[in-house]
Amino acid sequence: MAKIMDPLDKTICDRKSIPQANGAQKAEHSIMLTIIGGNETDFGRHFILEKKQTVLGRGKTVDITILDGKISKVHCEISVIRSSNGIEQIGIRDLDSTNGTYVNGKSVSQGTLKAGDKIQAGDTVLQLSYSDEIEKEYHAKLFNFAARDALTGLYNKRFIFNELENYSRIARRSGRALSIIMIDIDDFKQINDRFGHQSGDEYLKHLAELITHSLRDQDIAGRIGGEEFLIILPETAIDGAFQLAVRIRKNVEDFVLHHQNHKIQTTISAGVCQFENKIENFKEFLDIADQALYEAKRSEKNKVMQALLSGMA
């Protein structure tokens, strides 16, 4: 009788070169800041310091934006001096922040950093490290696993709701415009029933791409239900949000998915709302947008409805 070989009995020879992470600060290694404390949905977010000076803060003009209410708009600066031999020195400077900058628990106005140091700004703690390509890929995958919807690649419900809560606080404090769009696929159940769940999943993926391609860099999109999506639009008033929602609605209406010899086409409905101070919290903000979405679906579907605090428009 022929002997059946276990494929795991034999070692596969594959001689690859793996970057060695020794104590030397090699030129090919990047400097990375990883959030290890503070807002739990930010855990694992990492930032590669590629510039000579990197400014961290809450504002939209800085290099690293962290939505922490105790971080100043322009909070601190991290500088990197490099040479052909690698990284010579990393410095940190507080930029007259309201609550100060701390390194390993001590307040600093200016100082130097080394691998392993913990920087605190507001409630957020970041750790400095050197990383190679393998480590950078690992951290990126780790964060995406926690924050992204596995099917569509958009942010998941937990992450985007937390972002909306943070942006709502900033809008209340600063008076800056903030709008949201809630989207629901019309008659999505019919797609699943007629063509199968695999086709339904493919449609969700392509819809997510249509949404993503319509957004600016600062906009945030997430999947918050089976066929329901949320878009956060910082620095955007209701008119701009409404125009974007109409554009997305039209793009979806024109889109045809060819999958497994089927042509799948449907529409979306959307509710649009702008934040106002009379809105108590982000949950009420969502409820108002959801009510506008409900009215859009109730009236005729394939429609965008604008929410006003005094009613619908």
Secondary structure, DSSP 4 states (H G I P E B T S, - for coil): -PPPPPTTSSPPP---PPPP--SS--TTPEEEEEEEESSGGGTT-EEE--SSEEEEESSSSSSEE---TTS-SS-EEEEEEEETTEEEEEEEEE-S-SS-EEETTEEESEEEE-TT-EEEETTEEEEEEEE-HHHHHHHHHHHHHHHB-TTT-SBPHHHHHHHHHHHHHHHHHH---EEEEEEEETTHHHHHHHH-HHHHHHHHHHHHHHHHHTS-TT-EEEE-SSSEEEEEEET--HHHHHHHHHHHHHHHHH--EEETTEEE---EEEEEEE--TTS-SHHHHHHHHHHHHHHHHHHTSS-EEEEETTEE-
